Amino acid sequence: MLDVINLKDTKENPLFAATRNGIEEIVSVILEEQPHAIEHLNDMGWSILDVAVMHRKKEIFSFVKRNKISLARLRRLIDRDDNTMLHHVADMEHYSRGTKPGPALELQEELKWFERVRKVIPSHYVGLRNKKGKTAKELFDDNHQEQLKKAQKWIKETTQSCSSVALLVATVVFAAAYTVPGGSDEKGTPNFINSPYFLVFTVSDVVSLASSLTSLVVFLSLLTSPFELQDFHVSLPGKHITGFTFLFFSVITTMLSFWGNNFDTHSIREKVNYITPFHCCIPSCLGICNNAAPSLRLLYGL
């Protein structure tokens, strides 16, 4: 067990090393044995809260925040370069990559991290300038320009790809809407109008058309957006998840419409005739399941 830790004689403070690597268990043990260690500052005038912020160690940040007494002091610290804790959010030297899939979502994660830290520091610290004459917001904008370019490229490419798929789905289901399964009688009434599968086909086709057109409109609005840095905080990811959700839903309902059509045309009494539609359904189900996992991961990330 950890009995004594000499914070000054070690080459690297074990508390700061544990914070930098995001090992909450070690941080917890050290602070339990030596509660005063939370007040320790390194040669740059950084506390463990500053180190947690610049290394994006959210668990350590939340752990330290629970100590209200120490937080009241640590959140007011200014280092040797006149940087506040919020300035350290802009530090890209210790940034590897985010936890979300895609550059746009990584940038959104950074913007959320900036807002999370901003709520901790005193309100008047937001406008403080460091020795380079920059506020935390100005420094953040400057240091995230490269990430912004990657995010803009990623979201434009994914939006264009999704728009093409949405247009393709809309074209297919629009054409299917005027193709009655099983044909019509002399009066123009569908032959399978009383079949439950005909209802599945009709409803699924209409819903799929509406969903694909909605997603297409959302993606087109995305392509005409200014793609400014702050747009990646809420606006652009929100539109992206809306368009992607409608697109995914339109693909599923298109598949349902396909199933309804197949069962309609094979809905006669002999059971052997159901083999064909079932054989059509199985591959389509496997295709949906195979692509659902990465799609849901993207939705979860958004």
Buried (B, 14 or more C-beta within 10 A) or exposed (E): EEEEBEBEEEEEBBBBBBBBEBBBEBBEBBBEEBEEBBEBBBEEBBBBBBBBBBBBBBEBBEBBBEBEEBBEEBBEBBBEEBBBBBBBBBBBEEBEEBEBBBBBBBBBBBBEBBEBBBEBBEEEBEEBBBEEEBBBBBBBBEBBEEBBEBBBEBBBEBBEEBBEBBBEBBEBBBEBBEEBBBEEEEEEEBBBEEBEBBBBBBBBBBBBBBBBBBBBBBBBEBEEBEBEBEBBBEBBBBBBBBBBBBBBBBBBBBBBBBBBBBBBBBBEEEEEEBEEBEEBBEEBEEEBEEEEEEBEEBEEBB
